[in-house]
Amino acid sequence: MAANSNRMHPLVAWRALRRLLDDPERTEEVFNVITALAGPALERGYHRFARTPVGAKVLLEDIELVDTLKDRDSLSKLPANSLGRHYLQFVTSENITADGLVDASTDREFANMSPGVKKFGTRQRDQHDLWHTLTEYGRDELGEVCLLAFTYAQTRNRGVAAICLAGCFKLAPVYGRGIFGAALRAYREGKQAQWLPAQDWEYMLSQPIDRVRELLNIPVPEAYQALKANPLVTA
C-alpha cells in the first residue's frame, strides 16, 4: 500500500458529507466520506479477514461475492425460507441490484491498495444489502442510520460513524431523542454479532434465514421498528 493510504482527510469528508445530506440519493458521497475518514480500518480488517478460513479461501481462489449476488436465476431456485431468497425479494422490492454499489463506488476508494486489501474491501462493500436483509433495517433514512451504526461496530470505520451521527441529527426533528437510542441499540447489536465480513455468504445464502440470524447472533431490530412506527412528525 502507499505510505499515505491510511491518512484521514477531514475536509474532503466534510464536503462530501454536506453533499450527501443535501441529497441522500448521492450514494457515491457515502464512499467518499468513508474513504476520507477510514484511516487504517480497512487494512486492519483485511489482516483479520486473511487469518480466517473463509478469508484465506476467498483470497486464494479470487472469489467475487458480487458474481453470486448478481445471479438472480440461481437465487430464485433456492428454498423459499433461505437467506438468498429473502435477499432476492429485498433487492427486487427495492428495485436495486448488486451492481448498484459497485457503480456508486469511486475509483479513489480502493486506490493505492494492495490486491488483498482491495479484495477484502470490495467484498465487504458488496455485503451491504445482505446486512440489510439479515438485520431487517430498511432502506428508509432511519433504517440506513441504524445499519450504519451496526456497520461501525463491525468495521470501526470513522467515516461510517460520521455519516451515522450526521444522519441522527438530521432525523432528530422527526424522531426526537429516540433516533440516538435506536442508533445506539444498533451499534450494540453490531458489537454482539459475529464478525460478518468473514462469513461464508456463498454457502449461507442457501440456508434458512432464521438459522443464519441465530448463528450470527442478529436479533429482531425492536428499537428501530418501534421508532419507525411512532415518529414525532408524520407525513
Sequence and secondary structure as in RCSB ss.txt:
>XXXX:A:sequence
MAANSNRMHPLVAWRALRRLLDDPERTEEVFNVITALAGPALERGYHRFARTPVGAKVLLEDIELVDTLKDRDSL
SKLPANSLGRHYLQFVTSENITADGLVDASTDREFANMSPGVKKFGTRQRDQHDLWHTLTEYGRDELGEVCLLAF
TYAQTRNRGVAAICLAGCFKLAPVYGRGIFGAALRAYREGKQAQWLPAQDWEYMLSQPIDRVRELLNIPVPEAYQ
ALKANPLVTA
>XXXX:A:secstr
  TTTT   HHHHHHHHHHHHH TT HHHHHHHHHHH TTHHHHHHHHHHTSHHHHHHHHHT  HHHHHH HHHH
HTS TTBHHHHHHHHHHHTT  HHHHHHHS GGGGTT  HHHHHHHHHHHHTHHHHHHHHT  SSHHHHHHHHHH
HHHHH  HHHHHHHHHHHHHHHHHHTTHHHHHHHHHHHHHHHS  GGGS HHHHTTSBHHHHHHHHT    HHHH
HHHHS SS  
